[in-house]
């Protein structure tokens, strides 16, 4: 069941006084409930982010096939090529490619699948906002998405990814700049050869803020959040106030064996859950992080107990 339908059924159930399949808030959440019912602790989940359950979406291309700044390409994707375009209220059963700037994607459901497929891709863009949308593969196996939201060339600027529900993907969000905030990334997809990431940053010194997301990676690899050095040394990254679980390690902290030292990596106020592994990730909560050079590890706690996780 896709997330949009789940929220709609939940809203209907509550309106008529019957139970729904989605979890209901408890009166007084304990520490270990945050990853089980994230919205009880103020974190995003399927009931609080993504396309609102009451919205009726127009199907692309059967009901609408174009609008100001965008069109359905008969080869099988939606192209956004007009600066300032706004896409809202659409149900898109294929990839959404953005090659323009000052674009807003809001209240859109993107569902597709494929070995090399992307839900929403950015190509040489600036000031794109993706918010309150659902991005999902068709299932967690062969129908999974390779990446939910991806900056293809790693050179977009001013990107904001806000309040989205992302699922059945091998990688939730892959970008090297901007703001990634209040998203729910969960029910990851996997086929042989995949590296599974909640949010991954490939490197560089451009600032990235990853804040107040719920990222639940029900796989033993690779991470909930990763700062890698694929394109250069990591610097100027903030990972703050997230609810994380799973992966090989919940967080990869920006260093690399034999690589350059990471700088100004701030990891603070995160909750790491043990719902999948006793150590948060299969092997631990964090790896490849070294204090100093502006790097900070502070106030990160175990979701199960509230106890502080000591500096790596």
C-alpha positions as protocol buffer text, in pm:
chain_id: "A"
residue {
  index: 1
  type: UNK
  ca { x: 0 y: 0 z: 0 }
}
residue {
  index: 2
  type: UNK
  ca { x: 148 y: 336 z: -97 }
}
residue {
  index: 3
  type: UNK
  ca { x: 194 y: 604 z: 164 }
}
residue {
  index: 4
  type: UNK
  ca { x: -67 y: 839 z: 16 }
}
residue {
  index: 5
  type: UNK
  ca { x: -337 y: 570 z: 35 }
}
residue {
  index: 6
  type: UNK
  ca { x: -234 y: 472 z: 388 }
}
residue {
  index: 7
  type: UNK
  ca { x: -276 y: 828 z: 513 }
}
residue {
  index: 8
  type: UNK
  ca { x: -610 y: 860 z: 335 }
}
residue {
  index: 9
  type: UNK
  ca { x: -743 y: 539 z: 489 }
}
residue {
  index: 10
  type: UNK
  ca { x: -620 y: 648 z: 829 }
}
residue {
  index: 11
  type: UNK
  ca { x: -793 y: 985 z: 800 }
}
residue {
  index: 12
  type: UNK
  ca { x: -1120 y: 815 z: 697 }
}
residue {
  index: 13
  type: UNK
  ca { x: -1095 y: 567 z: 982 }
}
residue {
  index: 14
  type: UNK
  ca { x: -1046 y: 842 z: 1237 }
}
residue {
  index: 15
  type: UNK
  ca { x: -1335 y: 1045 z: 1094 }
}
residue {
  index: 16
  type: UNK
  ca { x: -1588 y: 763 z: 1132 }
}
residue {
  index: 17
  type: UNK
  ca { x: -1454 y: 635 z: 1462 }
}
residue {
  index: 18
  type: UNK
  ca { x: -1307 y: 304 z: 1348 }
}
residue {
  index: 19
  type: UNK
  ca { x: -956 y: 176 z: 1380 }
}
residue {
  index: 20
  type: UNK
  ca { x: -707 y: 215 z: 1095 }
}
residue {
  index: 21
  type: UNK
  ca { x: -397 y: 18 z: 1009 }
}
residue {
  index: 22
  type: UNK
  ca { x: -158 y: 305 z: 1083 }
}
residue {
  index: 23
  type: UNK
  ca { x: -26 y: 332 z: 1442 }
}
residue {
  index: 24
  type: UNK
  ca { x: -205 y: 577 z: 1668 }
}
residue {
  index: 25
  type: UNK
  ca { x: -28 y: 813 z: 1910 }
}
residue {
  index: 26
  type: UNK
  ca { x: 32 y: 682 z: 2260 }
}
residue {
  index: 27
  type: UNK
  ca { x: -35 y: 897 z: 2566 }
}
residue {
  index: 28
  type: UNK
  ca { x: 322 y: 917 z: 2693 }
}
residue {
  index: 29
  type: UNK
  ca { x: 594 y: 794 z: 2454 }
}
residue {
  index: 30
  type: UNK
  ca { x: 890 y: 616 z: 2610 }
}
residue {
  index: 31
  type: UNK
  ca { x: 1242 y: 639 z: 2474 }
}
residue {
  index: 32
  type: UNK
  ca { x: 1219 y: 320 z: 2268 }
}
residue {
  index: 33
  type: UNK
  ca { x: 895 y: 427 z: 2098 }
}
residue {
  index: 34
  type: UNK
  ca { x: 1051 y: 698 z: 1885 }
}
residue {
  index: 35
  type: UNK
  ca { x: 1159 y: 462 z: 1605 }
}
residue {
  index: 36
  type: UNK
  ca { x: 837 y: 260 z: 1634 }
}
residue {
  index: 37
  type: UNK
  ca { x: 596 y: 555 z: 1624 }
}
residue {
  index: 38
  type: UNK
  ca { x: 813 y: 852 z: 1519 }
}
residue {
  index: 39
  type: UNK
  ca { x: 538 y: 1117 z: 1524 }
}
residue {
  index: 40
  type: UNK
  ca { x: 480 y: 1045 z: 1895 }
}
residue {
  index: 41
  type: UNK
  ca { x: 824 y: 1196 z: 1952 }
}
residue {
  index: 42
  type: UNK
  ca { x: 784 y: 1478 z: 1701 }
}
residue {
  index: 43
  type: UNK
  ca { x: 974 y: 1305 z: 1421 }
}
residue {
  index: 44
  type: UNK
  ca { x: 838 y: 1266 z: 1067 }
}
residue {
  index: 45
  type: UNK
  ca { x: 656 y: 952 z: 957 }
}
residue {
  index: 46
  type: UNK
  ca { x: 385 y: 853 z: 707 }
}
residue {
  index: 47
  type: UNK
  ca { x: 116 y: 1037 z: 903 }
}
residue {
  index: 48
  type: UNK
  ca { x: 296 y: 1369 z: 913 }
}
residue {
  index: 49
  type: UNK
  ca { x: 484 y: 1414 z: 585 }
}
residue {
  index: 50
  type: UNK
  ca { x: 434 y: 1349 z: 216 }
}
residue {
  index: 51
  type: UNK
  ca { x: 121 y: 1415 z: 12 }
}
residue {
  index: 52
  type: UNK
  ca { x: -172 y: 1490 z: 245 }
}
residue {
  index: 53
  type: UNK
  ca { x: -411 y: 1196 z: 257 }
}
residue {
  index: 54
  type: UNK
  ca { x: -714 y: 1407 z: 166 }
}
residue {
  index: 55
  type: UNK
  ca { x: -572 y: 1529 z: -164 }
}
residue {
  index: 56
  type: UNK
  ca { x: -700 y: 1402 z: -498 }
}
residue {
  index: 57
  type: UNK
  ca { x: -415 y: 1381 z: -749 }
}
residue {
  index: 58
  type: UNK
  ca { x: -433 y: 1403 z: -1128 }
}
residue {
  index: 59
  type: UNK
  ca { x: -274 y: 1112 z: -1311 }
}
residue {
  index: 60
  type: UNK
  ca { x: 4 y: 1179 z: -1561 }
}
residue {
  index: 61
  type: UNK
  ca { x: -39 y: 1133 z: -1854 }
}
residue {
  index: 62
  type: UNK
  ca { x: -397 y: 999 z: -1864 }
}
residue {
  index: 63
  type: UNK
  ca { x: -557 y: 1307 z: -1704 }
}
residue {
  index: 64
  type: UNK
  ca { x: -294 y: 1574 z: -1765 }
}
residue {
  index: 65
  type: UNK
  ca { x: 22 y: 1554 z: -1974 }
}
residue {
  index: 66
  type: UNK
  ca { x: 174 y: 1902 z: -1956 }
}
residue {
  index: 67
  type: UNK
  ca { x: 165 y: 2236 z: -1779 }
}
residue {
  index: 68
  type: UNK
  ca { x: 365 y: 2559 z: -1756 }
}
residue {
  index: 69
  type: UNK
  ca { x: 730 y: 2457 z: -1768 }
}
residue {
  index: 70
  type: UNK
  ca { x: 679 y: 2078 z: -1781 }
}
residue {
  index: 71
  type: UNK
  ca { x: 559 y: 1797 z: -2008 }
}
residue {
  index: 72
  type: UNK
  ca { x: 525 y: 1421 z: -2022 }
}
residue {
  index: 73
  type: UNK
  ca { x: 780 y: 1274 z: -2261 }
}
residue {
  index: 74
  type: UNK
  ca { x: 630 y: 973 z: -2446 }
}
residue {
  index: 75
  type: UNK
  ca { x: 959 y: 791 z: -2399 }
}
residue {
  index: 76
  type: UNK
  ca { x: 850 y: 748 z: -2039 }
}
residue {
  index: 77
  type: UNK
  ca { x: 935 y: 1034 z: -1803 }
}
residue {
  index: 78
  type: UNK
  ca { x: 821 y: 1382 z: -1700 }
}
residue {
  index: 79
  type: UNK
  ca { x: 1057 y: 1665 z: -1794 }
}
residue {
  index: 80
  type: UNK
  ca { x: 1066 y: 2000 z: -1611 }
}
residue {
  index: 81
  type: UNK
  ca { x: 1254 y: 2241 z: -1836 }
}
residue {
  index: 82
  type: UNK
  ca { x: 1092 y: 2576 z: -1757 }
}
residue {
  index: 83
  type: UNK
  ca { x: 1246 y: 2806 z: -1498 }
}
residue {
  index: 84
  type: UNK
  ca { x: 1001 y: 2886 z: -1220 }
}
residue {
  index: 85
  type: UNK
  ca { x: 777 y: 2586 z: -1289 }
}
residue {
  index: 86
  type: UNK
  ca { x: 549 y: 2466 z: -1010 }
}
residue {
  index: 87
  type: UNK
  ca { x: 422 y: 2106 z: -1016 }
}
residue {
  index: 88
  type: UNK
  ca { x: 152 y: 2023 z: -762 }
}
residue {
  index: 89
  type: UNK
  ca { x: -127 y: 1769 z: -719 }
}
residue {
  index: 90
  type: UNK
  ca { x: 12 y: 1515 z: -966 }
}
residue {
  index: 91
  type: UNK
  ca { x: 35 y: 1135 z: -961 }
}
residue {
  index: 92
  type: UNK
  ca { x: 341 y: 1051 z: -1173 }
}
residue {
  index: 93
  type: UNK
  ca { x: 402 y: 681 z: -1254 }
}
residue {
  index: 94
  type: UNK
  ca { x: 751 y: 743 z: -1394 }
}
residue {
  index: 95
  type: UNK
  ca { x: 1068 y: 939 z: -1327 }
}
residue {
  index: 96
  type: UNK
  ca { x: 1056 y: 1317 z: -1286 }
}
residue {
  index: 97
  type: UNK
  ca { x: 1358 y: 1494 z: -1436 }
}
residue {
  index: 98
  type: UNK
  ca { x: 1433 y: 1858 z: -1351 }
}
residue {
  index: 99
  type: UNK
  ca { x: 1664 y: 2055 z: -1580 }
}
residue {
  index: 100
  type: UNK
  ca { x: 1542 y: 2405 z: -1488 }
}
residue {
  index: 101
  type: UNK
  ca { x: 1587 y: 2636 z: -1190 }
}
residue {
  index: 102
  type: UNK
  ca { x: 1361 y: 2800 z: -932 }
}
residue {
  index: 103
  type: UNK
  ca { x: 1133 y: 2496 z: -958 }
}
residue {
  index: 104
  type: UNK
  ca { x: 890 y: 2380 z: -689 }
}
residue {
  index: 105
  type: UNK
  ca { x: 766 y: 2022 z: -663 }
}
residue {
  index: 106
  type: UNK
  ca { x: 489 y: 1998 z: -403 }
}
residue {
  index: 107
  type: UNK
  ca { x: 216 y: 1746 z: -318 }
}
residue {
  index: 108
  type: UNK
  ca { x: 329 y: 1509 z: -591 }
}
residue {
  index: 109
  type: UNK
  ca { x: 340 y: 1129 z: -586 }
}
residue {
  index: 110
  type: UNK
  ca { x: 622 y: 975 z: -789 }
}
residue {
  index: 111
  type: UNK
  ca { x: 621 y: 597 z: -814 }
}
residue {
  index: 112
  type: UNK
  ca { x: 846 y: 405 z: -1050 }
}
residue {
  index: 113
  type: UNK
  ca { x: 1115 y: 136 z: -1050 }
}
residue {
  index: 114
  type: UNK
  ca { x: 1418 y: 9 z: -1234 }
}
residue {
  index: 115
  type: UNK
  ca { x: 1782 y: -91 z: -1210 }
}
residue {
  index: 116
  type: UNK
  ca { x: 1914 y: 259 z: -1282 }
}
residue {
  index: 117
  type: UNK
  ca { x: 1602 y: 463 z: -1218 }
}
residue {
  index: 118
  type: UNK
  ca { x: 1560 y: 781 z: -1018 }
}
residue {
  index: 119
  type: UNK
  ca { x: 1236 y: 907 z: -871 }
}
residue {
  index: 120
  type: UNK
  ca { x: 1331 y: 1275 z: -900 }
}
residue {
  index: 121
  type: UNK
  ca { x: 1656 y: 1378 z: -1067 }
}
residue {
  index: 122
  type: UNK
  ca { x: 1826 y: 1718 z: -1073 }
}
residue {
  index: 123
  type: UNK
  ca { x: 2048 y: 1822 z: -1365 }
}
residue {
  index: 124
  type: UNK
  ca { x: 2242 y: 2150 z: -1344 }
}
residue {
  index: 125
  type: UNK
  ca { x: 1975 y: 2321 z: -1135 }
}
residue {
  index: 126
  type: UNK
  ca { x: 1957 y: 2599 z: -878 }
}
residue {
  index: 127
  type: UNK
  ca { x: 1697 y: 2676 z: -613 }
}
residue {
  index: 128
  type: UNK
  ca { x: 1480 y: 2366 z: -654 }
}
residue {
  index: 129
  type: UNK
  ca { x: 1243 y: 2279 z: -370 }
}
residue {
  index: 130
  type: UNK
  ca { x: 1091 y: 1931 z: -334 }
}
residue {
  index: 131
  type: UNK
  ca { x: 837 y: 1919 z: -54 }
}
residue {
  index: 132
  type: UNK
  ca { x: 539 y: 1730 z: 85 }
}
residue {
  index: 133
  type: UNK
  ca { x: 572 y: 1461 z: -179 }
}
residue {
  index: 134
  type: UNK
  ca { x: 583 y: 1080 z: -191 }
}
residue {
  index: 135
  type: UNK
  ca { x: 871 y: 918 z: -379 }
}
residue {
  index: 136
  type: UNK
  ca { x: 858 y: 539 z: -389 }
}
residue {
  index: 137
  type: UNK
  ca { x: 954 y: 227 z: -575 }
}
residue {
  index: 138
  type: UNK
  ca { x: 694 y: -34 z: -662 }
}
residue {
  index: 139
  type: UNK
  ca { x: 830 y: -288 z: -414 }
}
residue {
  index: 140
  type: UNK
  ca { x: 1143 y: -354 z: -209 }
}
residue {
  index: 141
  type: UNK
  ca { x: 1291 y: -610 z: -450 }
}
residue {
  index: 142
  type: UNK
  ca { x: 1314 y: -598 z: -828 }
}
residue {
  index: 143
  type: UNK
  ca { x: 1072 y: -304 z: -832 }
}
residue {
  index: 144
  type: UNK
  ca { x: 1280 y: -85 z: -604 }
}
residue {
  index: 145
  type: UNK
  ca { x: 1406 y: 256 z: -711 }
}
residue {
  index: 146
  type: UNK
  ca { x: 1781 y: 302 z: -738 }
}
residue {
  index: 147
  type: UNK
  ca { x: 1752 y: 652 z: -587 }
}
residue {
  index: 148
  type: UNK
  ca { x: 1455 y: 849 z: -465 }
}
residue {
  index: 149
  type: UNK
  ca { x: 1601 y: 1199 z: -517 }
}
residue {
  index: 150
  type: UNK
  ca { x: 1940 y: 1245 z: -684 }
}
residue {
  index: 151
  type: UNK
  ca { x: 2154 y: 1533 z: -804 }
}
residue {
  index: 152
  type: UNK
  ca { x: 2289 y: 1360 z: -1116 }
}
residue {
  index: 153
  type: UNK
  ca { x: 2601 y: 1571 z: -1169 }
}
residue {
  index: 154
  type: UNK
  ca { x: 2652 y: 1682 z: -809 }
}
residue {
  index: 155
  type: UNK
  ca { x: 2658 y: 2050 z: -908 }
}
residue {
  index: 156
  type: UNK
  ca { x: 2309 y: 2178 z: -827 }
}
residue {
  index: 157
  type: UNK
  ca { x: 2283 y: 2464 z: -578 }
}
residue {
  index: 158
  type: UNK
  ca { x: 2021 y: 2589 z: -336 }
}
residue {
  index: 159
  type: UNK
  ca { x: 1830 y: 2259 z: -320 }
}
residue {
  index: 160
  type: UNK
  ca { x: 1574 y: 2203 z: -44 }
}
residue {
  index: 161
  type: UNK
  ca { x: 1426 y: 1857 z: 22 }
}
residue {
  index: 162
  type: UNK
  ca { x: 1153 y: 1901 z: 283 }
}
residue {
  index: 163
  type: UNK
  ca { x: 874 y: 1694 z: 440 }
}
residue {
  index: 164
  type: UNK
  ca { x: 881 y: 1405 z: 193 }
}
residue {
  index: 165
  type: UNK
  ca { x: 793 y: 1037 z: 236 }
}
residue {
  index: 166
  type: UNK
  ca { x: 1054 y: 823 z: 56 }
}
residue {
  index: 167
  type: UNK
  ca { x: 1041 y: 443 z: 47 }
}
residue {
  index: 168
  type: UNK
  ca { x: 1134 y: 127 z: -143 }
}
residue {
  index: 169
  type: UNK
  ca { x: 1461 y: 280 z: -264 }
}
residue {
  index: 170
  type: UNK
  ca { x: 1823 y: 167 z: -250 }
}
residue {
  index: 171
  type: UNK
  ca { x: 1923 y: 529 z: -178 }
}
residue {
  index: 172
  type: UNK
  ca { x: 1680 y: 783 z: -37 }
}
residue {
  index: 173
  type: UNK
  ca { x: 1851 y: 1114 z: -117 }
}
residue {
  index: 174
  type: UNK
  ca { x: 2188 y: 1170 z: -287 }
}
residue {
  index: 175
  type: UNK
  ca { x: 2311 y: 1529 z: -311 }
}
residue {
  index: 176
  type: UNK
  ca { x: 2619 y: 1728 z: -216 }
}
residue {
  index: 177
  type: UNK
  ca { x: 2469 y: 2063 z: -104 }
}
residue {
  index: 178
  type: UNK
  ca { x: 2157 y: 2219 z: 37 }
}
residue {
  index: 179
  type: UNK
  ca { x: 1900 y: 2139 z: 305 }
}
residue {
  index: 180
  type: UNK
  ca { x: 1748 y: 1795 z: 371 }
}
residue {
  index: 181
  type: UNK
  ca { x: 1493 y: 1836 z: 648 }
}
residue {
  index: 182
  type: UNK
  ca { x: 1194 y: 1661 z: 804 }
}
residue {
  index: 183
  type: UNK
  ca { x: 1180 y: 1366 z: 563 }
}
residue {
  index: 184
  type: UNK
  ca { x: 1074 y: 1007 z: 635 }
}
residue {
  index: 185
  type: UNK
  ca { x: 1300 y: 752 z: 463 }
}
residue {
  index: 186
  type: UNK
  ca { x: 1207 y: 390 z: 531 }
}
residue {
  index: 187
  type: UNK
  ca { x: 1131 y: 38 z: 397 }
}
residue {
  index: 188
  type: UNK
  ca { x: 1442 y: 37 z: 185 }
}
residue {
  index: 189
  type: UNK
  ca { x: 1468 y: -159 z: -139 }
}
residue {
  index: 190
  type: UNK
  ca { x: 1746 y: -399 z: -226 }
}
residue {
  index: 191
  type: UNK
  ca { x: 1866 y: -618 z: -511 }
}
residue {
  index: 192
  type: UNK
  ca { x: 2203 y: -789 z: -532 }
}
residue {
  index: 193
  type: UNK
  ca { x: 2486 y: -540 z: -571 }
}
residue {
  index: 194
  type: UNK
  ca { x: 2307 y: -242 z: -417 }
}
residue {
  index: 195
  type: UNK
  ca { x: 2470 y: -15 z: -159 }
}
residue {
  index: 196
  type: UNK
  ca { x: 2181 y: 93 z: 61 }
}
residue {
  index: 197
  type: UNK
  ca { x: 2189 y: 452 z: 189 }
}
residue {
  index: 198
  type: UNK
  ca { x: 1932 y: 668 z: 360 }
}
residue {
  index: 199
  type: UNK
  ca { x: 2098 y: 1001 z: 276 }
}
residue {
  index: 200
  type: UNK
  ca { x: 2440 y: 1010 z: 114 }
}
residue {
  index: 201
  type: UNK
  ca { x: 2679 y: 1298 z: 38 }
}
residue {
  index: 202
  type: UNK
  ca { x: 2965 y: 1230 z: -201 }
}
residue {
  index: 203
  type: UNK
  ca { x: 3213 y: 1490 z: -79 }
}
residue {
  index: 204
  type: UNK
  ca { x: 3320 y: 1851 z: -112 }
}
residue {
  index: 205
  type: UNK
  ca { x: 3317 y: 2164 z: 101 }
}
residue {
  index: 206
  type: UNK
  ca { x: 2975 y: 2304 z: 2 }
}
residue {
  index: 207
  type: UNK
  ca { x: 2752 y: 2321 z: 312 }
}
residue {
  index: 208
  type: UNK
  ca { x: 2489 y: 2051 z: 363 }
}
residue {
  index: 209
  type: UNK
  ca { x: 2241 y: 2042 z: 651 }
}
residue {
  index: 210
  type: UNK
  ca { x: 2067 y: 1711 z: 728 }
}
residue {
  index: 211
  type: UNK
  ca { x: 1821 y: 1789 z: 1003 }
}
residue {
  index: 212
  type: UNK
  ca { x: 1519 y: 1636 z: 1177 }
}
residue {
  index: 213
  type: UNK
  ca { x: 1470 y: 1338 z: 947 }
}
residue {
  index: 214
  type: UNK
  ca { x: 1353 y: 988 z: 1033 }
}
residue {
  index: 215
  type: UNK
  ca { x: 1576 y: 738 z: 850 }
}
residue {
  index: 216
  type: UNK
  ca { x: 1514 y: 368 z: 913 }
}
residue {
  index: 217
  type: UNK
  ca { x: 1740 y: 140 z: 708 }
}
residue {
  index: 218
  type: UNK
  ca { x: 1627 y: -218 z: 754 }
}
residue {
  index: 219
  type: UNK
  ca { x: 1945 y: -357 z: 592 }
}
residue {
  index: 220
  type: UNK
  ca { x: 2286 y: -446 z: 735 }
}
residue {
  index: 221
  type: UNK
  ca { x: 2455 y: -214 z: 486 }
}
residue {
  index: 222
  type: UNK
  ca { x: 2544 y: 63 z: 421 }
}
residue {
  index: 223
  type: UNK
  ca { x: 2414 y: 355 z: 632 }
}
residue {
  index: 224
  type: UNK
  ca { x: 2132 y: 581 z: 742 }
}
residue {
  index: 225
  type: UNK
  ca { x: 2349 y: 888 z: 669 }
}
residue {
  index: 226
  type: UNK
  ca { x: 2686 y: 884 z: 495 }
}
residue {
  index: 227
  type: UNK
  ca { x: 2947 y: 1149 z: 426 }
}
residue {
  index: 228
  type: UNK
  ca { x: 3187 y: 993 z: 177 }
}
residue {
  index: 229
  type: UNK
  ca { x: 3494 y: 1125 z: -6 }
}
residue {
  index: 230
  type: UNK
  ca { x: 3393 y: 1009 z: -353 }
}
residue {
  index: 231
  type: UNK
  ca { x: 3449 y: 1356 z: -502 }
}
residue {
  index: 232
  type: UNK
  ca { x: 3682 y: 1512 z: -246 }
}
residue {
  index: 233
  type: UNK
  ca { x: 3739 y: 1574 z: 123 }
}
residue {
  index: 234
  type: UNK
  ca { x: 3428 y: 1636 z: 332 }
}
residue {
  index: 235
  type: UNK
  ca { x: 3379 y: 1971 z: 506 }
}
residue {
  index: 236
  type: UNK
  ca { x: 3102 y: 2199 z: 633 }
}
residue {
  index: 237
  type: UNK
  ca { x: 2832 y: 1940 z: 697 }
}
residue {
  index: 238
  type: UNK
  ca { x: 2569 y: 1935 z: 974 }
}
residue {
  index: 239
  type: UNK
  ca { x: 2385 y: 1618 z: 1084 }
}
residue {
  index: 240
  type: UNK
  ca { x: 2146 y: 1729 z: 1356 }
}
residue {
  index: 241
  type: UNK
  ca { x: 1834 y: 1611 z: 1540 }
}
residue {
  index: 242
  type: UNK
  ca { x: 1770 y: 1302 z: 1328 }
}
residue {
  index: 243
  type: UNK
  ca { x: 1615 y: 968 z: 1427 }
}
residue {
  index: 244
  type: UNK
  ca { x: 1832 y: 695 z: 1276 }
}
residue {
  index: 245
  type: UNK
  ca { x: 1849 y: 318 z: 1266 }
}
residue {
  index: 246
  type: UNK
  ca { x: 2024 y: 45 z: 1070 }
}
residue {
  index: 247
  type: UNK
  ca { x: 2284 y: 13 z: 800 }
}
residue {
  index: 248
  type: UNK
  ca { x: 2633 y: -125 z: 852 }
}
residue {
  index: 249
  type: UNK
  ca { x: 2691 y: 192 z: 1057 }
}
residue {
  index: 250
  type: UNK
  ca { x: 2414 y: 442 z: 1123 }
}
residue {
  index: 251
  type: UNK
  ca { x: 2650 y: 729 z: 1028 }
}
residue {
  index: 252
  type: UNK
  ca { x: 2964 y: 752 z: 814 }
}
residue {
  index: 253
  type: UNK
  ca { x: 3135 y: 1062 z: 947 }
}
residue {
  index: 254
  type: UNK
  ca { x: 3336 y: 1198 z: 652 }
}
residue {
  index: 255
  type: UNK
  ca { x: 3683 y: 1053 z: 699 }
}
residue {
  index: 256
  type: UNK
  ca { x: 3838 y: 791 z: 473 }
}
residue {
  index: 257
  type: UNK
  ca { x: 4124 y: 551 z: 535 }
}
residue {
  index: 258
  type: UNK
  ca { x: 4421 y: 711 z: 364 }
}
residue {
  index: 259
  type: UNK
  ca { x: 4210 y: 1012 z: 263 }
}
residue {
  index: 260
  type: UNK
  ca { x: 4217 y: 1378 z: 362 }
}
residue {
  index: 261
  type: UNK
  ca { x: 4096 y: 1488 z: 705 }
}
residue {
  index: 262
  type: UNK
  ca { x: 3734 y: 1599 z: 727 }
}
residue {
  index: 263
  type: UNK
  ca { x: 3666 y: 1950 z: 864 }
}
residue {
  index: 264
  type: UNK
  ca { x: 3371 y: 2123 z: 1025 }
}
residue {
  index: 265
  type: UNK
  ca { x: 3154 y: 1812 z: 1049 }
}
residue {
  index: 266
  type: UNK
  ca { x: 2892 y: 1873 z: 1320 }
}
residue {
  index: 267
  type: UNK
  ca { x: 2696 y: 1569 z: 1439 }
}
residue {
  index: 268
  type: UNK
  ca { x: 2472 y: 1659 z: 1730 }
}
residue {
  index: 269
  type: UNK
  ca { x: 2142 y: 1582 z: 1897 }
}
residue {
  index: 270
  type: UNK
  ca { x: 2065 y: 1268 z: 1699 }
}
residue {
  index: 271
  type: UNK
  ca { x: 1875 y: 965 z: 1832 }
}
residue {
  index: 272
  type: UNK
  ca { x: 2008 y: 626 z: 1723 }
}
residue {
  index: 273
  type: UNK
  ca { x: 1768 y: 334 z: 1752 }
}
residue {
  index: 274
  type: UNK
  ca { x: 1843 y: -33 z: 1813 }
}
residue {
  index: 275
  type: UNK
  ca { x: 1527 y: -166 z: 1646 }
}
residue {
  index: 276
  type: UNK
  ca { x: 1734 y: -351 z: 1384 }
}
residue {
  index: 277
  type: UNK
  ca { x: 2074 y: -399 z: 1551 }
}
residue {
  index: 278
  type: UNK
  ca { x: 2189 y: -374 z: 1914 }
}
residue {
  index: 279
  type: UNK
  ca { x: 2464 y: -132 z: 1807 }
}
residue {
  index: 280
  type: UNK
  ca { x: 2236 y: 94 z: 1603 }
}
residue {
  index: 281
  type: UNK
  ca { x: 2396 y: -18 z: 1279 }
}
residue {
  index: 282
  type: UNK
  ca { x: 2510 y: -375 z: 1227 }
}
residue {
  index: 283
  type: UNK
  ca { x: 2861 y: -283 z: 1347 }
}
residue {
  index: 284
  type: UNK
  ca { x: 2803 y: 37 z: 1540 }
}
residue {
  index: 285
  type: UNK
  ca { x: 2651 y: 385 z: 1549 }
}
residue {
  index: 286
  type: UNK
  ca { x: 2929 y: 570 z: 1363 }
}
residue {
  index: 287
  type: UNK
  ca { x: 3255 y: 516 z: 1177 }
}
residue {
  index: 288
  type: UNK
  ca { x: 3518 y: 736 z: 1009 }
}
residue {
  index: 289
  type: UNK
  ca { x: 3479 y: 1035 z: 1236 }
}
residue {
  index: 290
  type: UNK
  ca { x: 3766 y: 1214 z: 1411 }
}
residue {
  index: 291
  type: UNK
  ca { x: 3712 y: 1502 z: 1658 }
}
residue {
  index: 292
  type: UNK
  ca { x: 3910 y: 1820 z: 1592 }
}
residue {
  index: 293
  type: UNK
  ca { x: 3941 y: 2055 z: 1294 }
}
residue {
  index: 294
  type: UNK
  ca { x: 3595 y: 2187 z: 1379 }
}
residue {
  index: 295
  type: UNK
  ca { x: 3442 y: 1839 z: 1391 }
}
residue {
  index: 296
  type: UNK
  ca { x: 3189 y: 1803 z: 1675 }
}
residue {
  index: 297
  type: UNK
  ca { x: 3011 y: 1499 z: 1822 }
}
residue {
  index: 298
  type: UNK
  ca { x: 2766 y: 1617 z: 2086 }
}
residue {
  index: 299
  type: UNK
  ca { x: 2437 y: 1519 z: 2250 }
}
residue {
  index: 300
  type: UNK
  ca { x: 2378 y: 1206 z: 2043 }
}
residue {
  index: 301
  type: UNK
  ca { x: 2178 y: 947 z: 2238 }
}
residue {
  index: 302
  type: UNK
  ca { x: 2043 y: 594 z: 2222 }
}
residue {
  index: 303
  type: UNK
  ca { x: 1675 y: 595 z: 2137 }
}
residue {
  index: 304
  type: UNK
  ca { x: 1612 y: 295 z: 2363 }
}
residue {
  index: 305
  type: UNK
  ca { x: 1749 y: 456 z: 2682 }
}
residue {
  index: 306
  type: UNK
  ca { x: 1816 y: 825 z: 2622 }
}
residue {
  index: 307
  type: UNK
  ca { x: 2176 y: 768 z: 2733 }
}
residue {
  index: 308
  type: UNK
  ca { x: 2450 y: 969 z: 2564 }
}
residue {
  index: 309
  type: UNK
  ca { x: 2661 y: 788 z: 2303 }
}
residue {
  index: 310
  type: UNK
  ca { x: 3024 y: 857 z: 2384 }
}
residue {
  index: 311
  type: UNK
  ca { x: 3245 y: 1031 z: 2130 }
}
residue {
  index: 312
  type: UNK
  ca { x: 3385 y: 792 z: 1869 }
}
